[in-house]
Amino acid sequence: MTEKEKMIAGELYNPLDQELFQDRLCAKSLCKKINDLDPTKLDERVDLLKELFQTDHNVFVEPDFYCDYGYNIHPGKNFYVNHQCVILDCCPVNIGDNVMFGPGVQVLTADHPIHAQDRISGKEMASPITIGDNVWIGGGAILLPGVTVGANTVIGAGSVVNKDIPNNVVAVGNPCKVNKEIED
C-alpha cells in the first residue's frame, strides 16, 4: 500500500513521502493562484477551484483559502465558502449540496498519534469528515477528524465539533452540543 493509500484509508502514513509532498505543492500552488486572483475574475476562480477539487460542480470560495491536497475535498452542488477557510484534507471531506461555511471555518481531517513515540516517528493519520445537505457552518467553527454533521443542520459560530451532530438541529459550543431541533 502506498503512503497516499494509507493516508486516505485513515492509517498511519509518512507525510514526507515524495508523492504526497508533490501533491501538497500542487494544491498550495493552486490555492495561491486562487488567493492572488483579481476578485473580478470570478469565472477563472471557479475554474481553478474545479481543478483543485477535481469536480464539475460550481463552487464559490472567497479568498484566502487553504487546503492540503484538494482532491480529497468532494463538494456537492452550491457549495459556498467565506474568507479564511482551512481544510486539511488528508482523508476525504464529503460535503453535501447547498452547504455554506462562514468566515474562518476549519475542517481538519489530519490527526497525530497520542503516544509520544509514534508522534516522534513523524507518522500521521487522518479520519474523514462528512457534512450533509443544506448545512450552515458558522464563522470560526472547527470540525475535528472523523465527525459527521447531519443534513439541514446549523453549527453555531465558534463551535468545536468533536463528535457527530444529527440531522435537523442547531448545535453550538465547545464542545459542540445540540441546542435545539429544527422543526418544519
Buried (B, 14 or more C-beta within 10 A) or exposed (E): EEBBEBBBEBEBBBBEBEEBEEBBEBBBEBBEBBBEBEEEEEEEBBEBBBBBBEBEBEBBBBBBBBBBBBBBBBBBBBBBBBBBBBBBBBBBBBBBBBBBBBBBBBBBBBBBBEEEEBEEEEBBBBBBBBBBBBBBBBBBBBBBBBBBBBBBBBBBBBBBBBEEBBBBBBBBBEEBBBEEEEEE
